[in-house]
Amino acid sequence: MKGYLILENGMVFEGNSFGAEKEVISEIVFNTSMTGYLEVLTDPSYAGQAVVMTYPLIGNYGICKKDMESQKPWPDAFIVRELSRLASNFRNECSIQDFLTEHEIPAISGIDTRALVKVLREYGTMNGMITTSLQPDMEDVIRRIKEYSVKGVVKKVSAGQPVREYFPGDLGTDKDIPVKRHVAVLDVGTKYNIIRCLLKRNCKVTVYPCDTKASDIISANPSGIMITNGPGDPKECVEIIAEIKKLYESGIPVFAICLGHQLMALATGADTHKMKYGHRGANHPVKDLATGRVYISSQNHGYVVDENSLDPRICKKAFINVNDGTIEGIEYIEKNVFTVQFHPEACAGPRDSEVLFECFINMMEGRENA
């Protein structure tokens, strides 16, 4: 069956439909990772978006559900150049096409993804429709595509979830690790590997939904607070930002990643803006301004903190992106708070910067010993 991607500028890309047979309108973004398509699919940060994979062959090692970064895939649609119909991997449990069909996600293969990404890089991220039929009234189709916007996705991926507790031994970690501290995780779209990175560092982890009041987290007296990655425009999260400001003022050590990094910046008076096409992939270089060291990082974001909006009395840049100079990390002055735009927990991607979890542990130990 034919599949079509119609962009809001009127361009049409033809390919072959697989996955679920349904029509969706979404924001079209691209990811440059060479591996890790399952981790990409199950990253809640992609809620409200359709993902284009630039690597030309997808599906060749199938699906291993132990590698999932959340309970389900989140993108509205999936777009690839060549789909591998057979998976060669002893860990394979099912094909990517069956996985997408099971979760009702439409997909297209056979599209010239290099040409598509060149369009997105030149004109910026845009909306598109994934469909199996071209409709005669294209003017109406384009109007509907342009009207789409990503809304309410943080609550979609987090709110309504119960408070969940994790102990060493959960999520495939070593059950013999002794618990030394308790970390509260504010879930605005968390990935499992953030929790794993804390569990294997002697932490019990309590995950709270995005609409949890700061007072409920603070009253649990955690050793530290993690604010996670997540989807959408950070400025939409007005109520969450108000609660994060209270967490900032609590004196409890806070480490925030990706969307959490942006929300903390907004909570302390800084600003954010949408990027032309964002950073999504597993090979983005970031520079630690304190040491000069460059890490290769995994990233997935379409918004960034405005450098000119930072108040030097409150915070300072800690990391920058080597490619475009955008802010990749912020250290908060006289507070046990630091945040990064990239993913130190990776999955998919390199784990060069996982050492930042050790910095978080040291912050908690420093407060305990004070």
For each residue, the residues with C-beta under 8 A, 3 or more apart:
1: 16 17 21 132
2: 14 15 16 17 132
3: 14 15 16 17 18 106 107 108 109 110 130 131 132
4: 12 13 14 15 108 129 130 131 132 133 134
5: 12 13 15 28 79 108 111 116 128 129 130
6: 10 11 12 128 129 131 134 138 141 142 145
7: 10 11 12 13 28 119 126 127 128 145
8: 126 127 128 142 145 146
9: 119 123 126
10: 6 7 138 142
11: 6 7 119
12: 4 5 6 7 134
13: 4 5 7 108 111 112 115 116
14: 2 3 4 110 111
15: 2 3 4 5 79 108 109 110 111
16: 1 2 3 83 108 109 110
17: 1 2 3 21 106 107 108 132
18: 3 83 97 100 101 107 108 109
19: 77 78 97 100 101 105 106 107
20: 100 101 103 104 105 106 107
21: 1 17 106 132
22: 104 106
23: 106 129 130 131 132
24: 50 76 77 106 129 130
25: 76 127 128 129 130 144 145 148
26: 48 49 50 75 76 77 127 128 130 148
27: 48 49 50 125 126 127 128 148 150
28: 5 7 49 50 52 79 116 120 125 126 127 128
29: 46 49 50 51 52 120 125 277 278 280 302
30: 51 52 53 54 113 116 117 120 277 280
31: 40 51 52 53 54 280 281 300
32: 54 55 280 281 282 283
33: 36 37 40 53 55 281 282 283 298 348 349
34: 55 282
35: 55 282 348
36: 33 39 40 282 347 348 349
37: 33 40 41 53 58 59 96 348
38: 41 42 63 64 67 68 96
39: 36 42 43 67 68 69 191 347 348
40: 31 33 36 37 43 46 51 53 300 348
41: 37 38 46 51 73 74 75 78 99 100 105
42: 38 39 68 69 70 71 72 73 74
43: 39 40 46 69 70 74 191 229 300
44: 47 69 70 74 157 158 189 190 191 229 230 231
45: 74 189 229 230 231 258 259 300 301
46: 29 40 41 43 49 51 74 75 231 300
47: 44 74 75 150 153 156 157 189 231 232
48: 26 27 76 150 151 153 156 231 232
49: 26 27 28 29 46 75 76 150 231
50: 24 26 27 28 29 75 76 77 78 79 128 130
51: 29 30 31 40 41 46 75 77 78 79
52: 28 29 30 31 79 80 111 113 116 117 120
53: 30 31 33 37 40 58 78 79 80 81 113
54: 30 31 32 113 114 117
55: 32 33 34 35 58 81
56: 81 82 113
57: 60 81 82 84
58: 37 53 55 80 81 82 83 84 96 109
59: 37 62 80 83 84 85 87 95 96 97
60: 57 84 86 87 88 89
61: 64 87 88 89 91 92
62: 59 87 88 89 91 92 93 94 95 96
63: 38 87 92 93 94 95 96 98 99
64: 38 61 67 89 91 92 93
65: 68 93
66: 91 172
67: 38 39 64 347
68: 38 39 42 65 71 192
69: 39 42 43 44 191 192 193 347
70: 42 43 44 74 157 190 191 192
71: 42 68
72: 42 103
73: 41 42 99 100 103 105
74: 41 42 43 44 45 46 47 70 157 231
75: 26 41 46 47 49 50 51 78 105
76: 24 25 26 48 49 50 105 130
77: 19 24 26 50 51 105 106 107 108 130
78: 19 41 50 51 53 75 100 105 106 107 108
79: 5 15 28 50 51 52 53 107 108 111 113 116 130
80: 52 53 58 59 83 107 108 109 111 113
81: 53 55 56 57 58 109 110 111 112 113 114
82: 56 57 58 109 110
83: 16 18 58 59 80 96 97 107 109 110
84: 57 58 59 60 87 96
85: 59 95 97
86: 60
87: 59 60 61 62 63 84 92 95 96
88: 60 61 62 92
89: 60 61 62 64 92
90:
91: 61 62 64 66
92: 61 62 63 64 87 88 89
93: 62 63 64 65
94: 62 63 98 99 102
95: 59 62 63 85 87 98 99
96: 37 38 58 59 62 63 83 84 87 99 100
97: 18 19 59 83 85 100 101 107
98: 63 94 95 101 102
99: 41 63 73 94 95 96 102 103
100: 18 19 20 41 73 78 96 97 103 105 106 107
101: 18 19 20 97 98 104 105
102: 94 98 99
103: 20 72 73 99 100
104: 20 22 101
105: 19 20 41 73 75 76 77 78 100 101
106: 3 17 19 20 21 22 23 24 77 78 100 130
107: 3 17 18 19 20 77 78 79 80 83 97 100 130
108: 3 4 5 13 15 16 17 18 77 78 79 80 111 130
109: 3 15 16 18 58 80 81 82 83
110: 3 14 15 16 81 82 83
111: 5 13 14 15 52 79 80 81 108 116
112: 13 81 115 116
113: 30 52 53 54 56 79 80 81 116 117
114: 54 81 117 118
115: 13 112 118 119
116: 5 13 28 30 52 79 111 112 113 119 120
117: 30 52 54 113 114 120 121
118: 114 115 121 122
119: 7 9 11 115 116 122 123
120: 28 29 30 52 116 117 123 124 125 126 277
121: 117 118 276 277
122: 118 119
123: 9 119 120 126
124: 120 276 277
125: 27 28 29 120 274 276 277 278 302
126: 7 8 9 27 28 120 123
127: 7 8 25 26 27 28 145 146 148
128: 5 6 7 8 25 26 27 28 50 145
129: 4 5 6 23 24 25 141 144 145
130: 3 4 5 23 24 25 26 50 76 77 79 106 107 108
131: 3 4 6 23 134 135
132: 1 2 3 4 17 21 23
133: 4
134: 4 6 12 131 138
135: 131 138 140 141
136:
137: 140 141
138: 6 10 134 135 141 142
139: 142 143
140: 135 137 143 144
141: 6 129 135 137 138 144 145
142: 6 8 10 138 139 145 146
143: 139 140 146 147
144: 25 129 140 141 147 148
145: 6 7 8 25 127 128 129 141 142 148
146: 8 127 142 143
147: 143 144
148: 25 26 27 127 144 145
149:
150: 27 47 48 49 153 231 232 233
151: 48 232 236
152: 155 156 232 236
153: 47 48 150 156 157 189 230 231 232
154: 157 158 159 188 189 210 230 231 232 236 237 240 259
155: 152 158 159 160 210 211
156: 47 48 152 153 159 231
157: 44 47 70 74 153 154 188 189 230 231
158: 44 154 155 161 187 188 189 190 209 210 211 230
159: 154 155 156 209 210 211
160: 155 209
161: 158 164 187 207 209
162: 209
163: 206 207 208 209 212
164: 161 206 207
165: 204 205 206 207
166: 170 171 195 199 204 205 206 207
167: 170 175 179 199 204 205
168: 173 174 175 176 177 178 179 199 200 202 204
169: 173 174 175 176 177
170: 166 167 173 195 199
171: 166 192 195 196 199
172: 66 196
173: 168 169 170 177 196 199 200
174: 168 169 177 200
175: 167 168 169
176: 168 169
177: 168 169 173 174 199 200 202
178: 168 202
179: 167 168 182 202 203 204
180: 202 203
181: 202 203 204 223 224 361 364 368
182: 179 203 204 205 206 220 221 222 223
183: 198 203 204 205 206 222 223 224 225 226 364
184: 206 208 217 220 222 224 225 226
185: 190 194 195 198 205 206 207 208 225 226 227 228
186: 208 210 212 217 225 226 227 228 240 244 247 260
187: 158 161 190 207 208 209 210 228
188: 154 157 158 210 227 228 229 230 237 240 259 260 263
189: 44 45 47 153 154 157 158 228 229 230 231 259
190: 44 70 158 185 187 194 195 207 228 229 230
191: 39 43 44 69 70 194 228 229 343 345 347
192: 68 69 70 171 195 196 347
193: 69 196 197 345 346 347
194: 185 190 191 197 198 226 228 229 257 345
195: 166 170 171 185 190 192 198 199 205 207
196: 171 172 173 192 193 199 200 345
197: 193 194 200 201 344 345 354 357
198: 183 185 194 195 201 203 205 226 357
199: 166 167 168 170 171 173 177 195 196 203 205
200: 168 173 174 177 196 197
201: 197 198 357 358 361
202: 168 177 178 179 180 181 361
203: 179 180 181 182 183 198 199 223 361
204: 165 166 167 168 179 181 182 183
205: 165 166 167 182 183 185 195 198 199
206: 163 164 165 166 182 183 184 185 220 222
207: 161 163 164 165 166 185 187 190 195
208: 163 184 185 186 187 212 216 217
209: 158 159 160 161 162 163 187 212
210: 154 155 158 159 186 187 188 230 237 240
211: 155 158 159 239 240
212: 163 186 208 209 216 217 243
213: 216 217 243
214: 217 218 243 244 246 247 250
215: 218 219 246
216: 208 212 213 219 220
217: 184 186 208 212 213 214 220 222 225 247
218: 214 215 221 246 247 250 252
219: 215 216
220: 182 184 206 216 217
221: 182 218
222: 182 183 184 206 217 225 252
223: 181 182 183 203 252 253 364 367 368
224: 181 183 184 252 253 254 255 360 363 364
225: 183 184 185 186 217 222 247 250 252 253 254 255
226: 183 184 185 186 194 198 254 255 256 257 260 360
227: 185 186 188 244 247 254 255 256 257 260 261 263 264 339
228: 185 186 187 188 189 190 191 194 256 257 258 259 260
229: 43 44 45 188 189 190 191 194 257 258 259 260 300 343
230: 44 45 153 154 157 158 188 189 190 210 258 259 260
231: 44 45 46 47 48 49 74 150 153 154 156 157 189 259
232: 47 48 150 151 152 153 154 236 237 259
233: 150 236 274 303
234: 237 241 259 262 263 266 272 303
235: 238 266 272
236: 151 152 154 232 233
237: 154 188 210 232 234 240 241 263
238: 235 241 242
239: 211 242 243
240: 154 186 188 210 211 237 243 244 263
241: 234 237 238 244 245 263 266 267
242: 238 239 245 246 267
243: 212 213 214 239 240 246 247
244: 186 214 227 240 241 247 248 263 264 267
245: 241 242 248 249 267 268
246: 214 215 218 242 243 249 250
247: 186 214 217 218 225 227 243 244 250 252 254
248: 244 245 254 264 267 268 332 335 337
249: 245 246
250: 214 218 225 246 247
251: 336 367
252: 218 222 223 224 225 247 336 367
253: 223 224 225 336 337 360 363 364 367
254: 224 225 226 227 247 248 264 335 336 337 338 339
255: 224 225 226 227 337 338 339 356 357 359 360 363
256: 226 227 228 260 261 263 264 337 338 339 340
257: 194 226 227 228 229 260 261 339 340 342 343 344 345
258: 45 228 229 230 261 262 299 300 301 340 341 342 343
259: 45 154 188 189 228 229 230 231 232 234 262 263 301
260: 186 188 226 227 228 229 230 256 257 263 264 339
261: 227 256 257 258 264 265 305 329 330 339 340 341
262: 234 258 259 265 266 272 301 303 304 305 341
263: 188 227 234 237 240 241 244 256 259 260 266 267
264: 227 244 248 254 256 260 261 267 268 330 332 337 339
265: 261 262 268 270 271 272 305 309 310 315 330 339
266: 234 235 241 262 263 269 270 271 272
267: 241 242 244 245 248 263 264
268: 245 248 264 265 311 314 315 332
269: 266 309 311 314
270: 265 266 305 306 309 310 311 315
271: 265 266 305 306 309
272: 234 235 262 265 266 303 304 305 306
273: 303 304 306
274: 125 233 302 303
275: 278 279 301 302 303 304 326
276: 121 124 125
277: 29 30 120 121 124 125 302
278: 29 125 275 300 301 302 303
279: 275 284 299 300 301 321 341
280: 29 30 31 32 299 300 301 302
281: 31 32 33 284 298 299 349
282: 32 33 34 35 36 296 298 299 346 348 349 350
283: 32 33 296 349 350
284: 279 281 296 297 298 299 321 323 342
285: 294 295 296 297 321 322 323
286: 294 295 297 319 320 321 322 328 329 342 353
287: 292 293 294 295 319 320 321 322 328
288: 291 292 293 294 295 318 319 329
289: 292 317 318 319 320
290: 318
291: 288
292: 287 288 289
293: 287 288
294: 285 286 287 288 322
295: 285 286 287 288 342 350 352 353
296: 282 283 284 285 350 352
297: 284 285 286 328 342 343 344 346 349 350 352 353
298: 33 281 282 284 342 343 346 347 348 349 350
299: 258 279 280 281 282 284 341 342 343
300: 31 40 43 45 46 229 258 278 279 280 343
301: 45 258 259 262 275 278 279 280 304 341
302: 29 125 274 275 277 278 280
303: 233 234 262 272 273 274 275 278
304: 262 272 273 275 301 326 327 341
305: 261 262 265 270 271 272 309 310 327 330 341
306: 270 271 272 273 309 310
307: 310 317 326 327
308:
309: 265 269 270 271 305 306
310: 265 270 305 306 307 314 315 316 317 327 330
311: 268 269 270 314 315
312: 315 316
313: 333
314: 268 269 310 311 332 333
315: 265 268 270 310 311 312 330 331 332 333
316: 310 312 330 331 333
317: 289 307 310 320 327 329 330 331
318: 288 289 290 328 329 330 331 338 340
319: 286 287 288 289 327 328 329 340 341 342
320: 286 287 289 317 325 326 327 328 329
321: 279 284 285 286 287 324 325 326 327 328 341
322: 285 286 287 294
323: 284 285
324: 321
325: 320 321
326: 275 304 307 320 321 341
327: 304 305 307 310 317 319 320 321 330 341
328: 286 287 297 318 319 320 321 340 341 342
329: 261 286 288 317 318 319 320 338 339 340 341 342
330: 261 264 265 305 310 315 316 317 318 327 338 339
331: 315 316 317 318 337 338
332: 248 264 268 314 315 335 337 338 339
333: 313 314 315 316
334:
335: 248 254 332
336: 251 252 253 254 363 366 367
337: 248 253 254 255 256 264 331 332
338: 254 255 256 318 329 330 331 332 359 360 363
339: 227 254 255 256 257 260 261 264 265 329 330 332
340: 256 257 258 261 318 319 328 329 344 353 356
341: 258 261 262 279 299 301 304 305 319 321 326 327 328 329
342: 257 258 284 286 295 297 298 299 319 328 329 353
343: 191 229 257 258 297 298 299 300 346 347 349
344: 197 257 297 340 351 353 354 355 356 357
345: 191 193 194 196 197 257 351 354 357
346: 193 282 297 298 343 349 350 351 354
347: 36 39 67 69 191 192 193 298 343
348: 33 35 36 37 39 40 282 298
349: 33 36 281 282 283 297 298 343 346
350: 282 283 295 296 297 298 346
351: 344 345 346 354
352: 295 296 297
353: 286 295 297 340 342 344 356
354: 197 344 345 346 351 357
355: 344 358 359
356: 255 340 344 353 359 360
357: 197 198 201 255 344 345 354 360 361
358: 201 355 361 362
359: 255 338 355 356 362 363
360: 224 226 253 255 338 356 357 363 364
361: 181 201 202 203 357 358 364 365
362: 358 359 365 366
363: 224 253 255 336 338 359 360 366 367
364: 181 183 223 224 253 360 361 367 368
365: 361 362 368 369
366: 336 362 363 369 370
367: 223 251 252 253 336 363 364 370
368: 181 223 364 365
369: 365 366
370: 366 367
